[in-house]
Amino acid sequence: MSKDKIGLNTICTHVGEVPDKQFKGAVSPMYMSTSYAFEDVDVKRYPRYFNTPNQEGLSKKIAALEHAEAALIFGSGMAAISHALMAFLQAGDHVIFQQTLYGGTYNFATTQLEKYGISYSFAEGWGAEDIEREIKPNTKVIYIETPSNPLLTITDMTAVAELAKKNKLLTMIDNTFASPVNQNPADFGIDVIIHSATKYMGGHSDICAGAVAASQAYIDAIWESSICFGGSLSDQTVWLLERSLKTMGLRVTAQNNNAQKMAEFLEGHEDIDAVYYPGLRSHKDHILAKSQMHGFGGMLSFELKPSLDASQFMKSLQLIKPSMSLAGVESTMLSPVLTSHALMSKEDREKQGIRDGLIRFSVGIEEVKDLKGDIEQALAHVKTKSVLV
Ligand SMILES: *Cc1c(COP(=O)(O)O)cnc(C)c1O
């Protein structure tokens, strides 16, 4: 059966299975060998070469999910991001990053690139025109993230891909927040698609991994430098990630549905000042999101009324966990001001629209009525507290 003809959940369940020829088991056997015979074989297999049986199988699944020719799997999302960037950049080159980036990527850009003689700019805004203003004669790569963290701002992938083609630049996207279920950037002409598989691909908050999907030629280029940097993933975790991906379509669809309902609930709530979710008509990029996403995702943010204490609210939650990470089947919340964006000045944060009462909500697969109930009881708790003081 052609990979192009089969649907998402079939890809999730079957593509890239390693057949168990010996016992005919239902799932891929786990091959833990770091050493394979080199006589009479044409592939020199070795984990750091990204080509053990389990690594190869899982790469096929991820490539199929992203409508790409090939993929590689890494030890973390940051390994995927740094290996992909370093494969294409060299001393004297310039890279343009979108305005808001995942904190680890921001940290990589600002602390590592200059050591290698690579310069960078951050676009002042999310549009292709904001990126275009930063293009220099030595620019090589445009790097975007959509939806972005924490306000779920959407970047127009078609416009960015066209701009890049016109200027002969390579485009990379961090597609973690959307997951391949909700967004396939290859269909819009983006060249290199990166995931922190720690998030929706893993989905159970128990795996740290990363992935890159692209054309065979780009993957070959990334492979060549990545075998030197050495960021491969252990076969045990590769196997677990294959298992997790089987249910990704189901999980993420449930998270999309729950997030839409929670966003609508919060938007209509008297104690909530603002809700940011691309699935809401009130979101500034709703129409753009609709044009390039299959679903609006499981991430949203909201602001409490200024009279309510956000950190007290988070402490009063009983079901929803306060957590740095995201995308698991369990709902989590965090305050970007106290965590992911704590190192940024208040002025810089406010310039990007990140106010002190902002809360980022990673919506899980629990029953919506239980999530609403938890938020209601936490709000009631915060309100009685503020009356007492
Ligand atoms: C978590 C995350 C990363 C980094 O992934 P790790 O697996 O933690 O290295 C990169 N981008 C986004 C959007 C993320 O959420």
The ligand as an SDF file (V2000), in Angstrom:
LIG
                    3D

 15 15  0  0  0  0  0  0  0  0999 V2000
   10.2200   21.1500   24.6710 C   0  0  0  0  0  0  0  0  0  0  0  0
   10.4020   21.8800   23.4150 C   0  0  0  0  0  0  0  0  0  0  0  0
   11.6440   21.8610   22.7420 C   0  0  0  0  0  0  0  0  0  0  0  0
   12.8700   21.1590   23.2910 C   0  0  0  0  0  0  0  0  0  0  0  0
   12.7070   19.7980   23.3810 O   0  0  0  0  0  0  0  0  0  0  0  0
   13.5030   18.8580   24.4390 P   0  0  0  0  0  0  0  0  0  0  0  0
   12.9820   17.5160   24.1090 O   0  0  0  0  0  0  0  0  0  0  0  0
   13.1610   19.3560   25.8030 O   0  0  0  0  0  0  0  0  0  0  0  0
   14.9530   19.0190   24.1610 O   0  0  0  0  0  0  0  0  0  0  0  0
   11.7310   22.5370   21.5430 C   0  0  0  0  0  0  0  0  0  0  0  0
   10.6870   23.2330   21.0390 N   0  0  0  0  0  0  0  0  0  0  0  0
    9.4950   23.2850   21.6560 C   0  0  0  0  0  0  0  0  0  0  0  0
    8.3860   24.0710   21.0500 C   0  0  0  0  0  0  0  0  0  0  0  0
    9.3040   22.6150   22.8650 C   0  0  0  0  0  0  0  0  0  0  0  0
    8.1220   22.7040   23.4860 O   0  0  0  0  0  0  0  0  0  0  0  0
  1  2  1  0
  2  3  1  0
  2 14  2  0
  3  4  1  0
  3 10  2  0
  4  5  1  0
  5  6  1  0
  6  7  2  0
  6  8  1  0
  6  9  1  0
 10 11  1  0
 11 12  2  0
 12 13  1  0
 12 14  1  0
 14 15  1  0
M  END
$$$$
